[in-house]
Amino acid sequence: MKVRPGLIVVPPLGARLALTLLFLLTASAAVKAEEALPPCCAEKESAGEAEGSVYELDATWTNQHHKQVRLADFKDQPVLLTMGYASCQFACPRLVADLMAIERGLTAEQKKAIRIVFVSIDPQRDTPEKLAAFFKQYNLDQTRWSGLRGTEDAVLELSVALGTRYRKIDHNDFAHSNRLTLLSPDGVILHNQEGLGTDPKEMIAAIRQMLPPYEKAGKAGNAE
């Protein structure tokens, strides 16, 4: 069949019906695949983070030791930070596993030089005791790992600054971004690791590149 330039070729009715049916079947399969995932694995796509230092946020948080801290208490040392919730059964344990994988790629001295912060998006249920128990089940060093609980406004403000999205699905679960963020000693975002089970080599390289001025000191910081 010859087609004159400028004409749009419309497939026969049978072909159009077949294409429509194929699209509907593909879309239906995608929806069913997403529904089959645990609620906490229905990941919210990360947004773009704000410019500047997150240490400019002045909210007060409570850590797993019942100590009142501000984000600026972590300054002068590299910080790995993520947001999640302690009762999460799927994504958050894997985020912790990813953080532990990053630690395994560092020397003992390098590990001493960084802090790891887990900020709860479920402050109503994540008490200091619950955050401490969450860390304990993974045998984490709670002198270097901090779990923070704040007001809902503080959590939202930080999530916007980090480009992390979250949404409450029901009473028990949240959909949230699976993002690990590396902060410089002055609180500026240097690198993000997206997704679960991601190869940590880029994050490890980013940490090593920043560590030399701080590695020997092995600062523990003020937010114990």
N, C-alpha and C positions, 0 to 999 in steps of 0.2 A: 504494500500500500504506500503510495506516495503522499507526502504531507507537505502542503504549501507552507513556507516560512510565515511565522506569526500565528499559526493555528495551534490551539491546545488540544492534544489528543486525549479524549475521555475514554477510559477502558470500558468495555462492554459491561452491561448490568451484572452479569454473572461474576465477572472478575472483580467488580467493585464490592459485591456482597462477600466474596471470598476474602478480600483484603480487610473488610470491616470485621468479619468474624475472626480473622487472625489477630487483629489488633485487640479485640475484646478478650480473646483467650489469653494473650500475652499480658495484658493489664491485670486480668483476674489472677493469673499465676503470680505476678509480682506482689499483689495485695495479700494473697494467701501466704506467700513466703515471708512477708513482713509480719503478718499476724502470728505466724508460727514461732517467731522469735520471742524470748522472754521480754516482758515489758521494759525492763531496764536496758535491754539491748536495742530497743527501737531508737537508735541514736539520733539526737538532734544535730543537724549540720552546724558546724562551728561558724561563728560570724567573725568579722574583722575586729581585731583588738584596737583599743584606744591608744593614742600616742602618749608619751610621757611616762612617769613612774607610778606604779601602783602604790608606792609608799606615800603618795600624796593623799590617799584615802585615809580618813582619820577615824574610822569606826573602831570600836573596841570589841575584841573577841575573847572567848574563854577557851583555853586549851584543855587537853585531857587530864591535866594536873590541877584543874580549877584555878589556873592563874590567868589574870586579865592581861591581854597583850594587844598590841597594834601591829599591823603589818610592818611598819617601819622598824619594829624591834628586830626584824630579820636582816636589816641592812648590813652592809660591809661584808657580806658573804654570798656566794652563789646559792640560789634557792630553786629547787624543783617543786612545782606546785600543780595540784590537780584538784578538781571539784567532783564530789560524788556523795554517797550516803552509806552509812554503816550497814543497813539492812539489805542493801542491794545484793542479790544472789548471783549475778552473772557478770555484768560489766565491771563493777568496782573491784571485785577480787582480781580480775584480769588487769585492771589498771595498776593495782598494787604489785602484781607479778611483773608488769612491765617496768615499774620503778625499781624493783629488786634486780631485774635483768640489767638495768643501767648501772646499778651499784656494783654488780659483779664485773662490769667492764672497767672499773676504777681500782686503783691501788688503795691500800689501807689508809695511806695519808690523804689521798684525794677524797675518799669517803668522809674522812673527818672534817674536811674543809667545806662541805656542802650541807645544807639543811633540806629536808623534805617536808612539805606541808600539804596536808589533806584537808580541804575546806568542805564542810558539810553543806549540802543544799537542802537538808531536812532538819533544820534546827529544832523543830518541835519534838522530834524523837531522839535525835543524836545528842544525848547528854554527855558530859565529860566521861562518865563511867562507861558508856556505850562505845565511845571513841577509843578509850583505853583498851577495852575488851577486843575491839576490832583489830587493833594493832597487835595485841597479845597473841591472837590466834595465828598470826604469821611470824611470831617471834621477832618482831621489829625492835630496833634500838630506839626506845622512846626518849632518849636524850637528844637524838637527832631528828626523829620523826615527830611532827606536831600535828595534832588534829584540832581544828578550829571550829567553834560553834558561835554564830553571831545572830543578829536580828535578820528577819527576812529582807529588810531594806538593805542591810550591809551585804548580804549574800547576792542580791540582785545587782547592787552597785559594782561589786567585784567581778561578777560574771560578765557585765557589760565591758569593763576595763580589759578583761582577758579574752573577750570574744567567745566565751563559753555560753551555750544555750541549754536551758533545762525547762521541763514542763512536768507538772504533777499529773500523773495518769489516773490514779485512784488514791485511796487512803494509804496504800503501802508502797507504791512504785512511782518512779520518775523516768521520763525519757531525758537523756542528757548527752552533751558532747563528750566524746572520749578523747580528751586532750591532755597532754603533759606539757607544762610550760616551764621554760628555763628563764629565771630572772637574774639580771646582773646584780652586783653588790649594791647598786643604787636603785634597784627595782624596775629596771627597764626590761621589756620582753626581748630576749635574744633569739630564742628558738622555740618552735612548737613541734611536738610529735603527735601526729593524728592517728586515731584508730586503735584497735586492740591487737596485740601481738606483733606490732610493727618492729622491724629490725632497728635496734637502738644505736647502731653505729654512728649515725649523724648526730644524735643527741650526745653520745659519749664524746665525740670529737669536739662538739661545741663546748662541753664542760671542760675538757682538757685544755682547749685553747684559752679559756678564761682563767684557769686555776693557778698558774705559776706564781702570781703575786700573793696568793692566799694559801697555797698548799702547805707551806712550812709552818705557817701560823696555826692552821687547823682550827680556826675560830669556832667556838660553840655558840656564839651569839648571846643575846640577852633574853630571848623568848624560850625559856626552858619549860 
